[in-house]
């Protein structure tokens, strides 16, 4: 299977390139040259320039769309150009080049305002008094969109666009509401991360399952099997066989 990874030189992109090259024929798409870019054939093009970026989709079977401005505080002009316009271009290029499947890196920030509500507001700061792990409703794929930022709005846009392209053009789409992925591959650093961490190997497995299992349009949460997680993983387990291996609780000091 030929798989195009946009943002292939970024943190998640480079990790996935390294994890997936044994199973897939990987290609990259990046906005600029990078000294840290993985050693795979890579198209250098601005994602908001359709004519330039769409050439990378020729002959591709599936796309993992990671490229975006990732900070939650990203100003609106950059969100509009690099997260919204570029994401629409990815879906349209997939349609035009008859790519069968798009894996869209959405974000937990598309539903981030649930963390203002109990018990999630308490869990994120480590106040577990009176709570049992998993003894509360998980935020799942049926939850209302509640973005917490312009960045979150852009991820909700990407999910809605994926639904449109699935229902009107038959594109197979998985939207991954990714939790906390970091370079150190550890949930250490904040109490919230103990609940929201997604390990590198769990992310690689989730993406692999999305690429290889039957798919229509789906929303999955990218989170490890953390004791205090508040995002659902059952839907991904039941739909594509996602089986997370890691637990942030194992790193609690």
C-alpha positions as CSV (number, residue, x, y, z in Angstrom):
1,X,0.0,0.0,0.0
2,X,1.3,3.4,-1.0
3,X,0.8,5.9,1.9
4,X,1.3,9.6,1.8
5,X,2.1,11.3,5.1
6,X,1.6,15.1,5.1
7,X,3.8,16.8,7.7
8,X,6.2,13.9,7.5
9,X,9.1,15.7,9.1
10,X,7.1,16.8,12.2
11,X,7.1,15.0,15.5
12,X,4.3,12.6,14.8
13,X,5.1,12.4,11.1
14,X,8.6,11.3,11.5
15,X,7.7,8.9,14.2
16,X,5.1,7.3,12.0
17,X,7.4,7.1,9.0
18,X,9.9,5.2,11.1
19,X,7.2,2.9,12.5
20,X,5.3,2.1,9.3
21,X,8.0,1.8,6.6
22,X,8.3,-2.0,7.1
23,X,4.6,-2.5,6.3
24,X,3.8,0.3,3.8
25,X,5.4,2.2,0.9
26,X,5.7,5.6,2.5
27,X,5.9,9.0,0.8
28,X,6.1,12.5,2.4
29,X,4.6,15.9,1.8
30,X,6.1,18.9,3.7
31,X,5.9,22.6,3.4
32,X,9.7,23.1,3.5
33,X,13.0,21.2,3.6
34,X,14.1,19.9,7.0
35,X,17.4,18.5,8.3
36,X,15.3,16.1,10.4
37,X,13.2,14.9,7.5
38,X,12.9,11.0,7.3
39,X,14.6,9.4,4.3
40,X,11.5,8.8,2.2
41,X,10.5,10.4,-1.2
42,X,9.1,13.8,-0.2
43,X,7.3,16.5,-2.1
44,X,8.0,20.0,-0.9
45,X,5.0,22.2,-1.4
46,X,2.7,24.6,0.5
47,X,-0.4,22.7,1.6
48,X,-2.5,25.8,0.8
49,X,-1.3,25.8,-2.8
50,X,-3.5,23.2,-4.4
51,X,-1.7,22.9,-7.7
52,X,1.7,22.4,-6.0
53,X,0.6,20.0,-3.3
54,X,-1.8,17.8,-5.3
55,X,1.0,16.3,-7.4
56,X,2.0,14.3,-4.3
57,X,-1.3,12.4,-4.4
58,X,-0.7,10.7,-7.8
59,X,-0.7,6.9,-7.4
60,X,-1.3,7.0,-3.7
61,X,-3.7,4.5,-1.9
62,X,-4.1,6.3,1.4
63,X,-3.2,9.6,3.1
64,X,-2.3,10.3,6.7
65,X,-2.9,14.0,7.0
66,X,-0.9,15.5,9.9
67,X,0.3,18.8,8.5
68,X,-1.0,21.8,10.5
69,X,0.0,24.5,12.8
70,X,-0.3,22.5,16.1
71,X,-0.1,25.0,19.0
72,X,-3.6,25.7,20.4
73,X,-2.7,29.4,20.5
74,X,-2.0,29.5,16.7
75,X,-3.4,32.9,15.4
76,X,-6.4,32.7,13.1
77,X,-4.6,33.7,9.8
78,X,-2.3,30.7,10.2
79,X,-5.2,28.4,11.3
80,X,-7.1,29.5,8.2
81,X,-4.2,29.0,5.8
82,X,-2.5,25.9,7.2
83,X,-5.2,24.0,9.0
84,X,-8.4,24.8,7.1
85,X,-7.4,25.6,3.5
86,X,-4.7,23.0,3.4
87,X,-7.0,20.3,4.9
88,X,-9.7,21.0,2.3
89,X,-7.0,20.7,-0.3
90,X,-6.0,17.3,1.0
91,X,-9.5,15.9,0.7
92,X,-10.0,17.4,-2.7
93,X,-6.7,16.1,-4.0
94,X,-7.6,12.7,-2.6
95,X,-10.9,12.8,-4.6
96,X,-9.3,14.0,-7.8
97,X,-6.5,11.4,-7.6
98,X,-8.8,8.6,-6.6
99,X,-7.2,8.0,-3.3
100,X,-9.4,5.6,-1.3
101,X,-8.7,6.6,2.3
102,X,-7.8,9.6,4.4
103,X,-6.7,9.4,8.0
104,X,-7.1,12.9,9.4
105,X,-5.2,14.0,12.5
106,X,-8.0,15.7,14.4
107,X,-7.5,16.6,18.0
108,X,-9.0,16.3,21.4
109,X,-9.3,20.1,21.2
110,X,-12.3,19.7,18.9
111,X,-14.2,18.7,22.0
112,X,-11.8,20.4,24.5
113,X,-14.5,22.3,26.4
114,X,-15.8,19.1,28.0
115,X,-12.8,19.5,30.3
116,X,-14.6,22.5,31.9
117,X,-17.2,20.0,33.2
118,X,-17.1,17.6,36.1
119,X,-15.6,15.0,36.5
120,X,-13.2,15.8,33.7
121,X,-12.3,19.2,35.1
122,X,-11.2,17.4,38.3
123,X,-9.4,14.6,36.7
124,X,-7.3,16.9,34.6
125,X,-5.9,18.5,37.8
126,X,-5.6,15.2,39.7
127,X,-8.6,15.6,42.1
128,X,-9.8,12.1,42.2
129,X,-11.7,12.2,45.5
130,X,-14.9,10.2,45.3
131,X,-14.2,9.0,41.8
132,X,-13.5,5.5,40.5
133,X,-11.4,5.1,37.3
134,X,-13.8,4.5,34.4
135,X,-16.8,5.0,36.7
136,X,-18.0,8.0,34.7
137,X,-19.3,8.6,31.2
138,X,-16.5,8.8,28.6
139,X,-16.4,11.5,26.0
140,X,-17.0,9.4,22.8
141,X,-17.5,9.8,19.1
142,X,-21.1,10.9,19.5
143,X,-20.3,13.8,21.7
144,X,-21.2,17.3,20.6
145,X,-18.4,19.4,19.0
146,X,-17.1,21.7,21.7
147,X,-13.9,23.3,20.4
148,X,-11.7,25.2,22.9
149,X,-9.8,27.4,20.4
150,X,-9.5,28.4,16.8
151,X,-7.2,25.4,16.5
152,X,-10.0,23.2,17.8
153,X,-12.4,24.8,15.3
154,X,-10.0,23.9,12.5
155,X,-10.0,20.3,13.6
156,X,-13.8,20.2,13.8
157,X,-13.8,21.6,10.2
158,X,-11.5,18.8,9.1
159,X,-13.9,16.2,10.6
160,X,-17.0,17.8,8.9
161,X,-15.1,18.0,5.6
162,X,-14.2,14.3,5.9
163,X,-17.9,13.5,6.5
164,X,-18.9,15.5,3.4
165,X,-16.3,13.8,1.2
166,X,-17.3,10.4,2.5
167,X,-21.0,10.8,1.9
168,X,-20.8,12.6,-1.4
169,X,-17.7,11.0,-3.0
170,X,-17.2,7.7,-1.2
171,X,-13.9,8.6,0.4
172,X,-13.1,6.3,3.4
173,X,-12.2,8.6,6.4
174,X,-11.0,8.1,9.9
175,X,-10.7,11.2,12.1
176,X,-8.3,10.7,15.1
177,X,-8.9,13.0,18.1
178,X,-5.3,12.7,19.2
179,X,-4.5,13.2,22.9
180,X,-1.0,14.1,24.2
181,X,1.9,12.9,22.0
182,X,5.4,14.2,22.9
183,X,9.0,13.7,21.9
184,X,9.9,12.0,25.2
185,X,7.2,9.4,24.7
186,X,6.1,9.8,28.4
187,X,3.2,11.2,30.3
188,X,5.5,12.8,32.8
189,X,5.2,16.6,33.1
190,X,1.6,17.2,34.1
191,X,-1.2,15.4,35.9
192,X,-3.5,15.9,32.9
193,X,-1.1,14.0,30.7
194,X,-1.5,10.9,32.8
195,X,-5.0,10.8,31.5
196,X,-4.5,12.1,28.0
197,X,-1.2,10.5,26.9
198,X,-0.9,8.6,23.6
199,X,2.3,6.5,23.4
200,X,4.2,6.3,20.1
201,X,3.5,2.5,19.7
202,X,-0.2,3.0,20.5
203,X,-0.4,5.8,17.9
204,X,1.4,3.6,15.3
205,X,-1.0,0.8,16.0
206,X,-4.1,3.0,15.7
207,X,-2.9,4.4,12.4
208,X,-2.0,1.0,11.1
209,X,-5.5,-0.3,12.0
210,X,-7.1,2.7,10.3
211,X,-5.1,1.9,7.1
212,X,-5.8,-1.8,7.0
213,X,-9.3,-2.5,8.4
214,X,-12.6,-1.9,6.7
215,X,-13.7,1.7,7.2
216,X,-16.5,4.1,6.3
217,X,-16.5,7.4,8.2
218,X,-15.3,7.1,11.8
219,X,-14.1,9.3,14.7
220,X,-11.7,7.6,17.1
221,X,-9.9,8.9,20.1
222,X,-6.1,8.6,20.0
223,X,-5.4,7.8,23.7
224,X,-3.5,5.0,25.4
225,X,-5.2,2.7,27.9
226,X,-4.7,5.2,30.7
227,X,-6.4,4.4,34.1
228,X,-7.8,8.0,34.4
229,X,-8.5,8.6,30.7
230,X,-11.9,10.3,30.0
231,X,-12.0,9.7,26.2
232,X,-13.6,6.5,24.8
233,X,-11.5,3.8,23.2
234,X,-14.2,1.1,22.9
235,X,-15.5,2.4,19.6
236,X,-12.0,2.0,18.1
237,X,-11.6,-1.4,19.7
238,X,-14.9,-2.6,18.4
239,X,-14.6,-1.1,14.9
240,X,-11.0,-1.6,13.9
241,X,-9.5,-3.7,16.6
242,X,-7.4,-1.0,18.3
243,X,-5.7,-2.5,21.4
244,X,-3.7,0.1,23.2
245,X,-0.7,-1.3,25.2
246,X,0.4,1.5,27.4
247,X,-0.9,3.2,30.5
248,X,0.1,6.6,31.8
249,X,-0.5,5.4,35.4
250,X,2.6,3.3,35.1
251,X,4.7,6.5,35.0
252,X,3.1,8.3,38.0
253,X,5.7,9.3,40.5
